[in-house]
Amino acid sequence: MKIRKSWLFSFVMAAFLTTTAFSASTYDEGPNSVNKQFQKLLKGLKFENIENSQTVYVDFMINEKSEIIVLSTNSKDMDNSLKSRLNYKTLEAENLDLFTRYTVPISFKK
């Protein structure tokens, strides 16, 4: 009886580990990834008050037209500039849910 339980337990654990390994989503490095699209939208944006390098976290969501709606940032100095540059720009993101809050780190280097 103990042998049967151990085999059953081993089988269940193997099945669980296999399904979790294959169901994990992979990070999209393609040209249409969200990070690449944000990088393209923010290209040419310059700030004089950046010292060395700085990371700004942008909270956003996607509306039904696949447009970015910036909710907030953690930088008061860059908030208006980032919102004006990103708000209502179309984003190709099939894997993002509508009206769900997402956070993207954006690094600025001097």
Secondary structure, 3 states (H helix, E strand, C coil): CHHHHHHHHHHHHHHHHHHHHHHCCCCCCCCCCHHHHHHHHCCCCCCCCCCCEEEEEEEEEECCCCEEEEEEECCCCCHHHHHHHHCCCECCCCCCCCCCCEEEEEEEEC
